[in-house]
Amino acid sequence: MDAAFWHDKWEKQQIGFHQSAGNPLLVAYFDHLKLPKRASVFVPLCGKTRDIAWIRDQGCKVIGAELSEIAVQDLFAEMGVVPEVVDLGDLKRYASGDVTVFVGDVFAVTAQLLGPIDAVFDRAALVALPDAVRGKYAMHLLEITGNAAQLVVTFTYDQSRMNGPPFSISEDMIKALYADSYTLTNLKTQDVPGGFKGEVPATETAWLLS
């Protein structure tokens, strides 16, 4: 799985992972991050998620990173704003008001580009990455955000019954990635209604990393 996989998904609009409204677990547990006013929140692999507008509407500055320029163009169009676009070489920066999104490989995003980050909301990044990349991603995220608190949404299911993404992230896996750097709290685990593809039972968990 590589960049071409995700570009193809967005070009064909095969985006079953996209939600039409703010994620319910984000809405329910955002306050657990205990953010200051005008906090900066990073949303990796953000797609065109409505979570960005929801977080912005809580009085935050939102910084996203997304591989697909189509997704980012759709994001700003659906928010009804025209972004300023700056070519940064390996990345492009789309920005309007309190929303900035870097287009390109998340591993090209640096702490200098992001600026100070107060929290991370990860609903679509960790679960989108194959096992071989997750450790690299987790370390990169810690580095560029200065170990900012995280609200992470994961799925758990029998991986042998369905290919990811989203991939199954077990409790042991998230502990292996983050327990050395954070205190991990399972805020809620709930069944995914109907499972995945209507046949694979799955649960969804909101993790607080503080």
N, C-alpha and C positions, 0 to 999 in steps of 0.2 A: 504494500500500500504506500503510495507516494503522492506528490502534489498533483499529478495528472488525474488520480482517482477523484480528488475533491473538485478539481476544476471541471471534470466531466459531470459530476453530480450537479453542480450549480448551473452549468450550461444547459443540462437537460431538465433542470428544475426538479430533480429527484431529491427532495429535501423533506422527507418524512420526519426528520428529526427537528424541524422548525416548529415552534409553538406560536400560535396566533396572539397570545397574551403573555403577560409576565408570569414566570414560573411560580406555581403556588408555594413551593418550598422556599423560594427567595422571599416572597411576600410574607410568609409566616415567620421566617427566622432571621430576616435581615437585621433586626434590632439587636440580635445576639452579638453582632460584630462590634457594638458599642463605639460607633464612629463619631469623631468630632464633626462640627459643622463644616460644610464645604470640603468634606473628605474626598480624596481621590481613590476611585475604585477601578481596578484593572479587570477586564473580562477577556480572557484568552480564547482564541478560536471562536469568536463571537458570532460568526455568520451575520444574519440580519435580525438577530434576536430582539424581541420587544422588551427584554429585560433591561436593555440599555436605556431606553426612554423611561422605564419605571424607576431605575436607580437615579437617573438625572432628576426626575420629578421629586425625589426625596431630598433634593438640595445638594446633590453630589456632583463632582466632576467625574466623567466616565472616560476611560481610555480602553479601547479595544484593540485586538490584533486578529486579523483574518487573512487567510490565504487568497480567497476569491475576491477579485475586484467587483465582479457582478453582485456578490452578496452585499458588499459595502455600498455600492451605488444604490441598491434596493433599500438598504437600511436608511440612508439619508432621504431618499425619495418618500419612503413611507412615513418618516417623521415630518415631511413637508418643508425641508430646509435645503438650501443649496450650499454645499461645503466648499471651503477653500482646499485646493488640491496642490500639494507640494511634492515634487519628485526628490527623494532622498538617496537615490542610487539603488540599493538593494530593496528599499521599501518606498511606498508612497504614503503620505500623511493626508488623510481627509479630516477636516475639522470645521465645526460650526458650533458656536456658543460653548456649552460645557461638555460637548462630545467630540472626542478625537479617536480616530481609528487608523492604525497602521496596517497597510496592505502588504502582504508578503509573508515570508517564513517567520514564525514566531521566534525562532532561534536567532534571527537577525535583529530582534528588538533588544535594546540595551537599557540599562538603568539610566543612562544619561538621557536617552530619548523619552523615557517614561516620566522622569522626575520622581519626587517622593510619592510613594503609594501607601495608602492607609489600609487597604483590604483588597482581596481577590475574590471574585465570584466565578467559580469554575463549574459550569453545568455541562459544557460541551467539549472540553479539551481533554481531560484525563480519560474519559470514556471513549474518545475518538481515536486515541493513539494505541497502536499495537504494543504488546508487552516489551519488545526490544527497545522502544523509544521512551517508555514512561519514566525510567530512572533519569535519563538525560533531561527530559522535560521538567521533572520535579526539581532537580538541582538548578536548572536554568531559571525556573520561576522564583526559587528562593533567592538567587543571586540578583535578579533584576528588580525584585520588589523589596529587598531588604527584610526577608522573612515576615512580610505583612500577614496579618490574620487572613484566614480563608474560610469561605463558605463553599463547600464542595458537594455536588450532587453526583451520586454513583448509582449504578445498577448492578444487581447480582442475579445471575441465572445460570443454567447449565449451558456452558459455552459449546459443548459438543453438539447441541441441538440447533444452534444458529450461529452463523458467522457474524462477527461484529463488522463495523461499528453500529450501535454502541457496544463496546466490549464489557464483559463482566468484570467488576472490580470487587474483590472480596475484602473483608475486614482485615485479614492478614496482609493483603497486598497494600492497602492504604497505610497500614501501620509500618510496613517495611519501607515505604517511600517517605513517610513524614514523621514517624514517632520520635526520631532523634532531634527534630527541630521544633515540634509543636506538642501541646497537649491536645489530644483528639477526643471529641465528644460526639457521640451519636445522638443527634437531636431528634430524629424520627426515621423509622423504617416502615414503609407501607408497600402494599401490593400494587403492582402496575395493573390497572383495570384491563382484564382480558389478556394479560401477558403480552409478549411480543409476537407480532404477526398472528395474533389470535390463538396461538397454540403453545407458546413457550412461557411457562410461569416465570415471573420476575418480580423482584422487589426493588424499590427505589429508596435511597438513604440520603439524608442531609447530614453532612459532617461539618462540625465547627472545628477549625484548626486555630488554636490560640497560643 
